[in-house]
């Protein structure tokens, strides 16, 4: 068992083990960060709106300012510096919540005060719901949400599987997955641009431009990710050391396994970029239900089954789980690119004939 002392630290008492301490720390962090969800979602929606009108710069600069501000505030609240209370991990969660509220407030102000956003009257008469539009957004957005849930659910469940293997494997997995998540931000941004450009072309009834925008984005993302992947593989032994302190046996073993997982991850970093961008291009076509089915097949029927089987039945442990990742992402990317090609070719070829 564990309890919180008056200083906000987790005090381990009789019978407590590492698992109980970790759970208590996680619960304390979640208590502070849970309140950031709603303002965080609102900021994401406003940021996407800015991108949709071809002006993503304010969202970028708000985020650039928020990152060091979040780090500073979290540091101050965790350790009790600069006259602030010492709240340990609770302070880290509260810092993120406060920064998310600030980001949302600034984004709303930009939309009301700056061109070209204010002409769209964001949140204008928000108390009068447009039920028809809300229904259309739900029909398109719900499959997107489910698709993301299936994809991210696989990676989240993988942490549970790796946790059964051991703490060293779990630490290495989290390091490698964190690196993969950071790298994915580049193709993720390109995927948002693909959604906007394909959507604009569809709105202009220009099938040639929609097809060109989608495949250009896919090619650009694949090329960028290939260079980044080669760099990551080249420095795979040094990257895990950025997350670790000390040279004890546990840290050395964790770094070695993380480097191996990053090498295996090279097999799906590029295809992960391709699937993300192809999915964004399909969203520009308002095609979301079939990709949701593709996600279910790729990530759970193939990915989870292979990850579990390779890890525990074949004895490959964390390496087997990452091979399962690779198989799922390759399958998903192939299906999405095929789907985009098939949908755009229908209108593209008659246009060329005329």
Sine and cosine of phi, psi and omega as CSV:
sin_phi,cos_phi,sin_psi,cos_psi,sin_omega,cos_omega
0.00,0.00,0.26,-0.97,0.04,-1.00
-0.53,-0.85,0.41,-0.91,0.06,-1.00
-0.61,-0.79,0.23,-0.97,-0.02,-1.00
-0.99,-0.16,0.78,-0.62,0.07,-1.00
-0.99,0.12,0.04,-1.00,-0.11,-0.99
-0.93,0.37,-0.35,0.94,0.05,-1.00
-0.99,0.15,-0.04,1.00,-0.01,-1.00
1.00,0.04,0.05,1.00,0.00,-1.00
-1.00,0.02,0.38,-0.92,0.06,-1.00
-0.99,0.13,0.86,-0.50,0.02,-1.00
-0.97,-0.23,0.85,-0.53,-0.01,-1.00
-1.00,0.06,0.80,-0.61,-0.01,-1.00
-0.89,-0.45,-0.14,-0.99,-0.18,-0.98
-0.77,0.64,0.77,-0.64,0.12,-0.99
1.00,0.08,-0.06,1.00,-0.06,-1.00
-0.98,0.21,0.63,-0.78,0.05,-1.00
-0.88,-0.47,-0.01,-1.00,0.01,-1.00
-0.85,0.52,-0.62,0.79,-0.02,-1.00
-0.90,0.44,-0.68,0.73,0.02,-1.00
-0.91,0.42,-0.63,0.77,0.04,-1.00
-0.90,0.44,-0.70,0.71,0.01,-1.00
-0.88,0.47,-0.67,0.74,0.01,-1.00
-0.89,0.45,-0.65,0.76,0.01,-1.00
-0.91,0.42,-0.67,0.75,0.04,-1.00
-0.90,0.44,-0.68,0.73,0.01,-1.00
-0.89,0.45,-0.66,0.75,0.00,-1.00
-0.90,0.44,-0.63,0.77,0.01,-1.00
-0.92,0.40,-0.64,0.77,0.05,-1.00
-0.91,0.42,-0.69,0.72,-0.01,-1.00
-0.89,0.46,-0.54,0.84,0.03,-1.00
-0.86,0.51,-0.56,0.83,0.00,-1.00
-1.00,0.06,-0.55,0.83,-0.13,-0.99
-1.00,-0.01,-0.28,0.96,-0.04,-1.00
-0.83,0.55,-0.60,0.80,-0.06,-1.00
-0.95,0.31,-0.11,0.99,0.00,-1.00
-0.99,0.10,-0.15,0.99,-0.14,-0.99
-0.90,0.44,-0.78,0.63,-0.09,-1.00
-0.90,0.43,-0.79,0.61,0.05,-1.00
-0.89,0.45,-0.51,0.86,0.06,-1.00
-0.91,0.42,-0.69,0.72,0.05,-1.00
-0.89,0.45,-0.67,0.74,0.00,-1.00
-0.89,0.46,-0.66,0.75,0.03,-1.00
-0.90,0.44,-0.66,0.75,0.02,-1.00
-0.87,0.49,-0.68,0.74,0.01,-1.00
-0.89,0.46,-0.69,0.73,-0.01,-1.00
-0.93,0.37,-0.64,0.77,0.04,-1.00
-0.88,0.48,-0.66,0.75,0.04,-1.00
-0.91,0.41,-0.59,0.81,0.08,-1.00
-0.88,0.48,-0.68,0.74,0.03,-1.00
-0.87,0.49,-0.67,0.75,0.05,-1.00
-0.91,0.42,-0.58,0.82,-0.04,-1.00
-0.92,0.39,-0.42,0.91,0.05,-1.00
-0.98,-0.19,0.36,0.93,0.09,-1.00
0.90,0.43,0.49,0.87,0.06,-1.00
-0.70,-0.71,0.94,0.34,-0.05,-1.00
-0.99,0.13,-0.06,1.00,-0.13,-0.99
-0.87,0.50,-0.69,0.72,0.00,-1.00
-0.86,0.51,-0.64,0.77,0.04,-1.00
-0.88,0.47,-0.61,0.80,0.04,-1.00
-0.90,0.44,-0.75,0.66,-0.08,-1.00
-0.94,0.35,-0.55,0.84,0.09,-1.00
-0.88,0.47,-0.68,0.73,-0.01,-1.00
-0.93,0.38,-0.65,0.76,0.00,-1.00
-0.88,0.48,-0.65,0.76,0.03,-1.00
-0.95,0.32,-0.59,0.81,-0.09,-1.00
-0.93,0.36,-0.52,0.85,-0.07,-1.00
-0.89,0.46,-0.82,0.57,0.04,-1.00
-0.92,0.39,-0.52,0.85,0.04,-1.00
-0.90,0.44,-0.67,0.75,0.03,-1.00
-0.90,0.43,-0.68,0.74,0.01,-1.00
-0.89,0.45,-0.70,0.71,-0.01,-1.00
-0.90,0.44,-0.74,0.67,-0.04,-1.00
-0.92,0.40,-0.63,0.78,0.04,-1.00
-0.90,0.44,-0.69,0.73,0.03,-1.00
-0.87,0.50,-0.69,0.72,-0.04,-1.00
-0.91,0.41,-0.66,0.75,-0.03,-1.00
-0.98,0.22,-0.51,0.86,0.04,-1.00
-0.92,0.39,-0.71,0.70,-0.13,-0.99
-0.98,-0.20,-0.11,0.99,0.03,-1.00
0.96,0.26,0.60,0.80,0.01,-1.00
-1.00,-0.07,0.23,-0.97,0.09,-1.00
0.85,0.52,0.55,0.84,0.06,-1.00
0.99,0.17,0.06,1.00,0.00,-1.00
-1.00,-0.03,0.42,-0.91,0.00,-1.00
-0.93,0.36,0.46,-0.89,0.04,-1.00
-1.00,0.02,0.92,-0.38,-0.13,-0.99
-0.86,-0.52,0.14,0.99,-0.06,-1.00
0.71,0.71,-0.75,-0.67,-0.10,-1.00
-0.93,0.38,-0.44,0.90,0.11,-0.99
-0.86,0.50,-0.63,0.78,0.03,-1.00
-0.90,0.44,-0.59,0.80,0.05,-1.00
-0.89,0.46,-0.68,0.73,0.03,-1.00
-0.92,0.40,-0.67,0.74,0.02,-1.00
-0.90,0.44,-0.63,0.78,0.02,-1.00
-0.87,0.50,-0.71,0.70,0.03,-1.00
-0.89,0.46,-0.64,0.77,0.02,-1.00
-0.89,0.46,-0.74,0.68,-0.01,-1.00
-0.89,0.46,-0.65,0.76,0.01,-1.00
-0.92,0.39,-0.65,0.76,0.03,-1.00
-0.89,0.46,-0.64,0.76,0.06,-1.00
-0.88,0.48,-0.69,0.72,0.02,-1.00
-0.90,0.44,-0.67,0.75,0.03,-1.00
-0.88,0.48,-0.69,0.72,0.00,-1.00
-0.90,0.44,-0.69,0.72,-0.02,-1.00
-0.89,0.45,-0.69,0.72,0.00,-1.00
-0.91,0.41,-0.64,0.77,0.01,-1.00
-0.89,0.45,-0.65,0.76,0.04,-1.00
-0.90,0.43,-0.67,0.74,0.03,-1.00
-0.87,0.49,-0.68,0.74,0.02,-1.00
-0.87,0.50,-0.67,0.74,-0.02,-1.00
-0.92,0.40,-0.48,0.88,0.00,-1.00
-1.00,0.02,-0.41,0.91,-0.16,-0.99
-0.94,-0.35,-0.28,0.96,-0.15,-0.99
-0.89,-0.45,0.54,-0.84,0.13,-0.99
-0.99,0.16,0.50,-0.87,-0.04,1.00
-1.00,-0.01,0.22,0.97,-0.18,-0.98
-0.95,0.30,-0.60,0.80,-0.17,-0.98
-0.92,0.38,-0.36,0.93,0.02,-1.00
-0.94,0.35,-0.30,0.95,0.03,-1.00
-1.00,0.08,-0.17,0.99,0.06,-1.00
0.79,0.61,0.87,0.50,0.03,-1.00
-0.87,0.50,0.73,-0.69,-0.04,-1.00
0.90,0.43,0.26,0.97,0.07,-1.00
-0.91,0.42,0.79,-0.61,-0.04,-1.00
0.76,0.65,0.73,0.68,-0.05,-1.00
-0.91,0.42,-0.30,0.96,0.01,-1.00
-0.98,0.22,-0.16,0.99,0.04,-1.00
-0.95,-0.30,0.99,-0.16,-0.09,-1.00
-0.95,0.30,0.68,-0.74,0.14,-0.99
-1.00,-0.08,1.00,-0.04,-0.15,-0.99
-0.91,0.40,-0.54,0.84,0.02,-1.00
-0.92,0.40,-0.70,0.72,0.02,-1.00
-0.92,0.38,-0.65,0.76,0.04,-1.00
-0.88,0.48,-0.61,0.79,0.05,-1.00
-0.90,0.43,-0.66,0.75,0.03,-1.00
-0.91,0.42,-0.68,0.74,0.03,-1.00
-0.89,0.46,-0.62,0.79,-0.01,-1.00
-0.92,0.39,-0.68,0.74,-0.02,-1.00
-0.88,0.48,-0.63,0.78,0.00,-1.00
-0.99,0.15,-0.66,0.76,-0.14,-0.99
-0.98,0.18,-0.51,0.86,-0.05,-1.00
-0.88,0.48,-0.73,0.69,0.05,-1.00
-0.88,0.47,-0.54,0.84,0.06,-1.00
-0.89,0.45,-0.70,0.71,0.01,-1.00
-0.88,0.47,-0.70,0.72,0.00,-1.00
-0.90,0.43,-0.64,0.76,0.02,-1.00
-0.88,0.48,-0.70,0.71,0.06,-1.00
-0.89,0.45,-0.64,0.77,0.00,-1.00
-0.89,0.45,-0.65,0.76,0.03,-1.00
-0.91,0.41,-0.66,0.75,0.00,-1.00
-0.93,0.36,-0.81,0.58,-0.03,-1.00
-0.93,0.36,-0.46,0.89,0.05,-1.00
-0.90,0.44,-0.59,0.81,0.04,-1.00
-0.90,0.45,-0.73,0.68,-0.03,-1.00
-0.93,0.38,-0.54,0.84,0.05,-1.00
-0.95,0.33,-0.67,0.75,0.01,-1.00
-0.92,0.39,-0.46,0.89,0.03,-1.00
-0.89,0.46,-0.55,0.84,0.05,-1.00
-0.89,0.46,-0.59,0.81,0.05,-1.00
-0.92,0.40,-0.68,0.73,0.00,-1.00
-0.90,0.44,-0.70,0.72,0.00,-1.00
-0.92,0.40,-0.55,0.83,0.04,-1.00
-0.88,0.48,-0.50,0.87,0.06,-1.00
-0.93,0.37,-0.42,0.91,-0.04,-1.00
-0.97,0.23,-0.70,0.71,0.00,-1.00
0.36,-0.93,0.23,-0.97,-0.05,-1.00
-0.93,0.35,-0.58,0.82,0.03,-1.00
-0.90,0.44,-0.71,0.71,0.03,-1.00
-0.90,0.44,-0.64,0.77,0.00,-1.00
-0.91,0.42,-0.68,0.74,0.02,-1.00
-0.89,0.45,-0.69,0.72,0.02,-1.00
-0.90,0.44,-0.65,0.76,0.02,-1.00
-0.88,0.48,-0.71,0.71,-0.02,-1.00
-0.91,0.42,-0.60,0.80,0.04,-1.00
-0.90,0.43,-0.77,0.64,-0.03,-1.00
-0.90,0.44,-0.63,0.77,-0.01,-1.00
-0.93,0.36,-0.58,0.81,0.05,-1.00
-0.90,0.43,-0.66,0.75,0.05,-1.00
-0.89,0.46,-0.70,0.71,0.02,-1.00
-0.88,0.48,-0.63,0.78,0.00,-1.00
-0.91,0.41,-0.65,0.76,0.03,-1.00
-0.90,0.43,-0.70,0.71,0.00,-1.00
-0.89,0.45,-0.54,0.84,-0.06,-1.00
-0.93,0.36,-0.28,0.96,-0.03,-1.00
-0.88,0.47,-0.51,0.86,0.01,-1.00
-0.93,0.37,-0.82,0.57,0.06,-1.00
-0.91,0.42,-0.45,0.89,0.05,-1.00
-0.90,0.44,-0.68,0.74,0.07,-1.00
-0.89,0.46,-0.65,0.76,0.04,-1.00
-0.91,0.42,-0.57,0.82,0.01,-1.00
-0.91,0.42,-0.61,0.79,0.05,-1.00
-0.91,0.42,-0.65,0.76,0.05,-1.00
-0.90,0.43,-0.62,0.79,0.03,-1.00
-0.89,0.46,-0.66,0.75,0.04,-1.00
-0.86,0.51,-0.70,0.71,-0.03,-1.00
-0.92,0.40,-0.75,0.66,-0.08,-1.00
-0.93,0.37,-0.66,0.75,0.05,-1.00
-0.91,0.42,-0.68,0.74,0.01,-1.00
-0.88,0.47,-0.66,0.75,0.05,-1.00
-0.89,0.46,-0.67,0.75,0.02,-1.00
-0.90,0.43,-0.63,0.78,0.05,-1.00
-0.90,0.43,-0.65,0.76,0.04,-1.00
-0.89,0.46,-0.53,0.85,0.05,-1.00
-0.99,0.13,-0.03,1.00,-0.08,-1.00
0.85,0.53,0.74,0.67,-0.02,-1.00
-0.87,-0.49,1.00,0.05,-0.07,-1.00
-0.91,0.42,-0.54,0.84,0.02,-1.00
-0.89,0.45,-0.71,0.70,-0.01,-1.00
-0.92,0.39,-0.60,0.80,0.00,-1.00
-0.91,0.41,-0.67,0.75,0.02,-1.00
-0.92,0.38,-0.69,0.73,0.00,-1.00
-0.90,0.44,-0.67,0.74,0.00,-1.00
-0.89,0.46,-0.67,0.74,-0.02,-1.00
-0.91,0.42,-0.76,0.65,-0.05,-1.00
-0.96,0.28,-0.48,0.88,0.10,-0.99
-0.90,0.43,-0.69,0.73,0.03,-1.00
-0.90,0.44,-0.67,0.75,0.02,-1.00
-0.89,0.46,-0.69,0.72,0.02,-1.00
-0.91,0.41,-0.67,0.75,0.00,-1.00
-0.90,0.44,-0.72,0.69,0.00,-1.00
-0.90,0.44,-0.65,0.76,0.02,-1.00
-0.90,0.44,-0.66,0.75,0.00,-1.00
-0.92,0.40,-0.72,0.70,0.02,-1.00
-0.87,0.49,-0.68,0.73,-0.07,-1.00
-0.95,0.32,-0.50,0.86,0.04,-1.00
-0.89,0.45,-0.68,0.73,0.02,-1.00
-0.91,0.41,-0.70,0.72,-0.02,-1.00
-0.91,0.42,-0.63,0.78,0.00,-1.00
-0.90,0.43,-0.69,0.73,0.03,-1.00
-0.88,0.48,-0.65,0.76,0.03,-1.00
-0.91,0.42,-0.66,0.75,0.00,-1.00
-0.90,0.44,-0.69,0.72,0.01,-1.00
-0.91,0.43,-0.62,0.78,-0.02,-1.00
-0.90,0.43,-0.55,0.84,-0.04,-1.00
-0.93,-0.36,0.43,0.90,-0.06,-1.00
-0.89,0.45,-0.44,0.90,0.00,-1.00
-0.98,0.18,-0.44,0.90,-0.04,-1.00
-1.00,-0.01,-0.53,0.85,-0.09,-1.00
-0.86,0.51,-0.72,0.69,-0.01,-1.00
-0.87,0.50,-0.45,0.90,-0.02,-1.00
-0.92,0.40,-0.37,0.93,0.04,-1.00
-0.93,0.37,-0.37,0.93,-0.04,-1.00
-0.99,-0.14,-0.08,1.00,-0.13,-0.99
-0.84,-0.55,0.45,-0.89,0.09,-1.00
-0.80,-0.60,0.61,-0.79,0.00,-1.00
1.00,-0.01,0.23,-0.97,0.00,-1.00
-0.82,-0.58,0.50,0.86,0.02,-1.00
-0.95,0.33,0.13,-0.99,-0.07,-1.00
-0.88,0.48,-0.66,0.75,-0.02,-1.00
-0.88,0.47,-0.68,0.74,0.00,-1.00
-0.92,0.40,-0.65,0.76,0.01,-1.00
-0.90,0.44,-0.69,0.72,0.01,-1.00
-0.91,0.42,-0.65,0.76,0.02,-1.00
-0.90,0.44,-0.70,0.71,0.00,-1.00
-0.89,0.45,-0.64,0.77,-0.01,-1.00
-0.91,0.42,-0.70,0.71,-0.01,-1.00
-0.93,0.36,-0.64,0.77,0.03,-1.00
-0.88,0.48,-0.65,0.76,0.04,-1.00
-0.88,0.47,-0.63,0.78,0.03,-1.00
-0.92,0.40,-0.64,0.77,0.02,-1.00
-0.92,0.40,-0.60,0.80,0.06,-1.00
-0.91,0.42,-0.60,0.80,0.06,-1.00
-0.90,0.43,-0.66,0.75,0.05,-1.00
-0.92,0.39,-0.60,0.80,0.00,-1.00
-0.88,0.47,-0.38,0.93,0.06,-1.00
-0.85,0.52,-0.39,0.92,0.00,-1.00
-0.97,0.24,-0.26,0.97,0.01,-1.00
-0.79,-0.62,-0.05,1.00,0.04,-1.00
-0.86,0.51,-0.72,0.69,-0.02,-1.00
-0.93,0.37,-0.72,0.69,-0.01,-1.00
-0.92,0.39,-0.49,0.87,0.08,-1.00
-0.91,0.42,-0.63,0.77,0.08,-1.00
-0.89,0.45,-0.67,0.74,-0.03,-1.00
-0.90,0.43,-0.66,0.75,-0.01,-1.00
-0.93,0.37,-0.60,0.80,0.01,-1.00
-0.90,0.44,-0.68,0.74,-0.03,-1.00
-0.96,0.28,-0.67,0.75,0.05,-1.00
-0.88,0.48,-0.62,0.78,0.07,-1.00
-0.89,0.45,-0.64,0.77,0.06,-1.00
-0.90,0.43,-0.65,0.76,0.04,-1.00
-0.89,0.45,-0.65,0.76,0.04,-1.00
-0.91,0.41,-0.57,0.82,0.07,-1.00
-0.91,0.42,-0.52,0.86,0.10,-0.99
-0.90,0.43,-0.41,0.91,0.08,-1.00
-1.00,0.00,0.04,1.00,-0.09,-1.00
0.89,0.46,0.44,0.90,0.03,-1.00
-0.98,-0.18,0.97,-0.23,-0.09,-1.00
-0.81,-0.59,-0.41,0.91,-0.09,-1.00
-0.97,0.26,-0.70,0.72,0.02,-1.00
-0.91,0.42,-0.70,0.72,0.10,-0.99
-0.84,0.54,-0.53,0.85,0.07,-1.00
-0.89,0.46,-0.67,0.74,0.05,-1.00
-0.91,0.40,-0.63,0.77,0.07,-1.00
-0.86,0.51,-0.64,0.77,0.00,-1.00
-0.90,0.44,-0.67,0.75,0.00,-1.00
-0.88,0.47,-0.69,0.72,-0.01,-1.00
-0.93,0.36,-0.73,0.69,-0.11,-0.99
-0.93,0.36,-0.75,0.66,-0.16,-0.99
-1.00,0.09,-0.51,0.86,-0.08,-1.00
-0.95,-0.32,-0.74,0.67,0.01,-1.00
-0.91,0.41,-0.66,0.75,-0.02,-1.00
-0.99,-0.13,-0.81,0.58,-0.13,-0.99
-0.90,0.44,-0.82,0.57,-0.06,-1.00
-0.92,0.40,-0.65,0.76,0.00,-1.00
-0.88,0.48,-0.72,0.69,0.00,-1.00
-0.93,0.38,-0.65,0.76,-0.01,-1.00
-0.88,0.47,-0.72,0.70,-0.01,-1.00
-0.92,0.40,-0.71,0.70,-0.03,-1.00
-0.90,0.44,-0.70,0.71,-0.02,-1.00
-0.93,0.36,-0.59,0.81,-0.05,-1.00
-0.95,0.30,-0.71,0.71,-0.17,-0.99
-0.95,-0.33,-0.56,0.83,0.02,-1.00
-0.99,0.14,-0.62,0.78,0.00,-1.00
-1.00,-0.06,-0.14,0.99,0.07,-1.00
0.97,0.25,0.41,0.91,-0.02,-1.00
-1.00,-0.01,-0.10,1.00,0.05,-1.00
0.82,0.58,-0.72,-0.70,-0.10,-1.00
-0.89,0.46,-0.54,0.84,0.03,-1.00
-0.88,0.47,-0.66,0.75,0.03,-1.00
-0.89,0.45,-0.60,0.80,0.02,-1.00
-0.91,0.42,-0.65,0.76,0.00,-1.00
-0.95,0.31,-0.49,0.87,0.13,-0.99
-0.91,0.42,-0.62,0.78,0.09,-1.00
-0.87,0.48,-0.64,0.76,0.11,-0.99
-0.81,0.59,-0.76,0.65,-0.07,-1.00
-0.86,0.50,-0.71,0.71,-0.01,-1.00
-0.89,0.46,-0.66,0.75,-0.03,-1.00
-0.92,0.39,-0.69,0.73,-0.06,-1.00
-0.94,0.34,-0.63,0.78,0.05,-1.00
-0.88,0.48,-0.69,0.72,0.02,-1.00
-0.88,0.47,-0.72,0.69,-0.05,-1.00
-0.90,0.43,-0.70,0.72,0.00,-1.00
-0.88,0.47,-0.68,0.74,0.00,-1.00
-0.89,0.46,-0.69,0.72,-0.01,-1.00
-0.92,0.40,-0.66,0.75,-0.03,-1.00
-0.93,0.37,-0.68,0.74,0.02,-1.00
-0.90,0.43,-0.67,0.74,0.06,-1.00
-0.87,0.49,-0.66,0.75,-0.01,-1.00
-0.90,0.44,-0.70,0.71,0.00,-1.00
-0.90,0.43,-0.68,0.74,0.04,-1.00
-0.87,0.50,-0.70,0.72,-0.06,-1.00
-0.91,0.41,-0.69,0.73,-0.04,-1.00
-0.94,0.34,-0.66,0.75,-0.05,-1.00
-0.98,0.20,-0.45,0.90,0.00,-1.00
-0.92,0.38,-0.48,0.88,-0.02,-1.00
-0.87,0.49,-0.66,0.75,-0.01,-1.00
-1.00,-0.10,-0.37,0.93,-0.05,-1.00
-0.95,0.33,-0.73,0.68,-0.07,-1.00
-0.90,0.43,-0.70,0.71,0.08,-1.00
-0.87,0.49,-0.56,0.83,0.01,-1.00
-0.91,0.43,-0.68,0.74,0.03,-1.00
-0.90,0.44,-0.59,0.81,-0.05,-1.00
-0.91,0.40,-0.49,0.87,-0.01,-1.00
-1.00,0.09,0.00,0.00,0.00,0.00
